[in-house]
Amino acid sequence: MKKVFFFLLLLGALCATEAQAQDANAKPVKVKFGKTVLHINPDAKIFMTLEERPVEIEQMALDQIDQAWILAAEALKPADAQEEFGDKATYGIVLLTIDKKYEADALKIIQDVKRRKM
């Protein structure tokens, strides 16, 4: 039930922001990651810390990852994230920390989604 609610929440956020132009000053949207609620730019990139390094995660993969696996979520403003993430931080970064025992499962999901897109 939680997965369905989270999916609907993200779907609503995506639909509401789809018509907006990509603008660094776009109105923030409220999104829940695990137990954390963040207000982020709709165009912010999402990264997950896996094996001690940040890995970019696509929305399709995030939808498949169990929210209980997420231990923490942090929103980095563009100015704070620019040094580490470069141009990908134009609209900010969301950095998710996942429980170590689920890292392999999450990595497999991310890789499967990337393979399907190729």
C-alpha positions in Angstrom: 0.0 0.0 0.0 2.9 2.4 0.8 4.4 1.7 -2.6 1.1 2.6 -4.3 0.8 5.8 -2.3 4.4 6.8 -3.0 4.0 6.0 -6.7 0.8 8.1 -6.9 2.5 10.9 -5.1 5.4 11.0 -7.5 3.1 10.6 -10.5 1.1 13.6 -9.3 4.2 15.6 -8.8 5.5 14.7 -12.2 2.2 15.5 -13.9 1.9 18.9 -12.1 5.4 19.9 -13.1 5.5 18.5 -16.6 4.2 21.7 -18.2 6.7 23.9 -16.4 9.7 25.1 -18.2 13.0 23.9 -16.9 14.0 26.7 -14.7 16.3 26.8 -11.7 13.7 28.9 -9.9 10.8 26.5 -10.5 8.4 26.1 -7.5 9.7 23.3 -5.3 7.6 20.1 -5.0 7.1 18.0 -1.9 8.4 14.5 -2.3 8.7 11.7 0.3 11.8 9.4 0.3 11.6 6.7 2.9 10.5 8.5 6.1 11.9 11.9 4.9 9.9 14.6 3.2 11.8 17.0 1.0 10.9 20.1 -1.0 12.9 19.9 -4.2 13.1 21.4 -7.6 11.1 19.2 -10.0 14.2 18.9 -12.2 16.6 17.9 -9.4 18.7 14.8 -10.1 18.4 11.9 -7.7 21.5 10.0 -6.6 21.8 7.0 -4.3 24.9 6.2 -2.3 25.9 2.7 -3.3 29.2 1.1 -2.4 30.5 4.4 -1.0 29.8 6.3 -4.2 26.9 8.3 -5.6 25.0 6.6 -8.4 22.4 8.5 -10.5 19.1 6.8 -10.3 16.2 7.2 -12.8 12.6 7.6 -11.7 11.7 4.2 -13.1 14.3 2.6 -10.9 13.3 4.6 -7.9 9.7 3.5 -8.3 10.8 -0.1 -8.0 13.0 0.3 -4.9 11.3 -0.4 -1.6 11.0 2.8 0.4 11.9 0.9 3.6 15.4 0.5 2.2 16.0 4.3 2.3 17.7 5.3 5.6 18.1 9.0 4.8 17.4 11.6 2.1 19.2 14.9 1.7 18.4 17.8 -0.7 21.5 19.6 -1.9 21.1 23.1 -3.4 22.8 23.7 -6.7 25.5 25.9 -5.2 26.4 23.2 -2.6 26.3 20.3 -5.1 28.0 21.9 -8.1 31.6 21.0 -7.0 30.9 17.3 -6.6 28.2 16.7 -9.3 29.1 19.4 -11.9 26.4 20.3 -14.5 24.0 17.6 -13.1 23.5 19.8 -10.1 22.0 22.7 -12.0 18.6 22.1 -10.3 19.9 20.6 -7.1 20.6 17.0 -6.1 18.7 14.6 -3.9 21.2 12.2 -2.2 19.6 9.0 -0.8 21.4 6.7 1.6 20.2 3.1 1.5 20.6 0.3 4.0 23.8 -1.6 3.2 22.1 -5.0 3.2 19.9 -3.8 0.3 22.6 -2.2 -1.8 23.1 -5.2 -4.1 19.3 -5.4 -4.8 19.1 -1.6 -5.5 22.1 -1.7 -7.8 20.5 -4.6 -9.7 17.3 -2.7 -10.1 19.2 0.4 -11.4 21.2 -1.7 -13.9 18.1 -3.5 -15.1 16.3 -0.2 -15.8 19.4 1.2 -17.7 19.6 -2.0 -19.8 15.9 -1.8 -20.7 16.4 1.8 -22.0 19.2 0.8 -24.3 
